[in-house]
Amino acid sequence: MSHSNPTDTHAAHAAQMTQALRAHDPDAQVHIDADSGQLSVATVLSESEVLSVLQQIGVEAAVADEKPRHGSGGCCGSCGG
């Protein structure tokens, strides 16, 4: 019996979402916070376009009410915060 590592699962989901988004924006970047499960996307696509692409691959997502907080990680520079 094998058990999937949550980090591996997050990486696999991020890779799937990145591939789908890069079909529309070759420079799109996706990150899933391992602790919160929050998805961060850096892309030129609009919020509605991102949600539509993710929905097409079976991912239910919604726009966060606030900017992500950068705890122990560094700033990616995409939010200007």
One Martini backbone bead per residue (centre of mass of N, CA, C, O) as a GRO file, in nm:
protein
   81
    1MET     BB    1   0.099   0.034   0.020
    2SER     BB    2   0.025   0.375  -0.062
    3HIS     BB    3   0.118   0.714   0.010
    4SER     BB    4   0.057   1.035  -0.034
    5ASN     BB    5   0.220   1.323  -0.053
    6PRO     BB    6   0.115   1.638  -0.010
    7THR     BB    7   0.344   1.772  -0.169
    8ASP     BB    8   0.307   1.604  -0.426
    9THR     BB    9   0.014   1.686  -0.475
   10HIS     BB   10   0.063   1.989  -0.504
   11ALA     BB   11   0.263   1.964  -0.739
   12ALA     BB   12   0.070   1.825  -0.936
   13HIS     BB   13  -0.146   2.047  -0.940
   14ALA     BB   14   0.038   2.278  -1.025
   15ALA     BB   15   0.124   2.151  -1.294
   16GLN     BB   16  -0.158   2.132  -1.419
   17MET     BB   17  -0.229   2.435  -1.398
   18THR     BB   18   0.014   2.546  -1.549
   19GLN     BB   19  -0.039   2.407  -1.818
   20ALA     BB   20  -0.319   2.533  -1.867
   21LEU     BB   21  -0.230   2.836  -1.847
   22ARG     BB   22   0.009   2.822  -2.066
   23ALA     BB   23  -0.186   2.804  -2.311
   24HIS     BB   24  -0.245   3.134  -2.255
   25ASP     BB   25   0.033   3.173  -2.065
   26PRO     BB   26   0.367   3.106  -2.083
   27ASP     BB   27   0.432   3.270  -1.784
   28ALA     BB   28   0.284   3.118  -1.591
   29GLN     BB   29   0.229   3.096  -1.230
   30VAL     BB   30   0.223   2.837  -0.968
   31HIS     BB   31   0.104   2.827  -0.619
   32ILE     BB   32   0.094   2.608  -0.330
   33ASP     BB   33   0.012   2.618  -0.012
   34ALA     BB   34   0.074   2.369   0.213
   35ASP     BB   35  -0.094   2.477   0.462
   36SER     BB   36  -0.362   2.621   0.315
   37GLY     BB   37  -0.405   2.572  -0.013
   38GLN     BB   38  -0.332   2.825  -0.149
   39LEU     BB   39  -0.363   2.995  -0.450
   40SER     BB   40  -0.112   3.120  -0.677
   41VAL     BB   41  -0.123   3.362  -0.951
   42ALA     BB   42   0.089   3.442  -1.234
   43THR     BB   43  -0.066   3.664  -1.473
   44VAL     BB   44  -0.229   3.815  -1.760
   45LEU     BB   45  -0.479   3.712  -1.677
   46SER     BB   46  -0.778   3.717  -1.577
   47GLU     BB   47  -0.971   3.609  -1.333
   48SER     BB   48  -1.187   3.480  -1.519
   49GLU     BB   49  -0.987   3.319  -1.691
   50VAL     BB   50  -0.865   3.148  -1.469
   51LEU     BB   51  -1.127   3.019  -1.370
   52SER     BB   52  -1.199   2.887  -1.641
   53VAL     BB   53  -0.950   2.707  -1.675
   54LEU     BB   54  -0.981   2.555  -1.407
   55GLN     BB   55  -1.265   2.445  -1.460
   56GLN     BB   56  -1.185   2.273  -1.716
   57ILE     BB   57  -0.996   2.084  -1.499
   58GLY     BB   58  -1.168   2.066  -1.213
   59VAL     BB   59  -1.124   2.344  -1.061
   60GLU     BB   60  -1.210   2.493  -0.763
   61ALA     BB   61  -1.236   2.852  -0.758
   62ALA     BB   62  -1.146   3.161  -0.584
   63VAL     BB   63  -1.128   3.475  -0.497
   64ALA     BB   64  -0.960   3.641  -0.282
   65ASP     BB   65  -1.011   3.893  -0.041
   66GLU     BB   66  -0.695   3.882  -0.008
   67LYS     BB   67  -0.383   3.904   0.020
   68PRO     BB   68  -0.119   3.735   0.047
   69ARG     BB   69   0.084   3.602   0.298
   70HIS     BB   70   0.426   3.636   0.381
   71GLY     BB   71   0.591   3.450   0.568
   72SER     BB   72   0.865   3.254   0.544
   73GLY     BB   73   0.859   3.349   0.275
   74GLY     BB   74   0.912   3.507  -0.002
   75CYS     BB   75   0.892   3.738  -0.239
   76CYS     BB   76   0.757   3.736  -0.571
   77GLY     BB   77   0.632   4.037  -0.674
   78SER     BB   78   0.317   4.021  -0.776
   79CYS     BB   79   0.161   4.217  -0.546
   80GLY     BB   80   0.338   4.459  -0.409
   81GLY     BB   81   0.374   4.369  -0.076
   0.00000   0.00000   0.00000
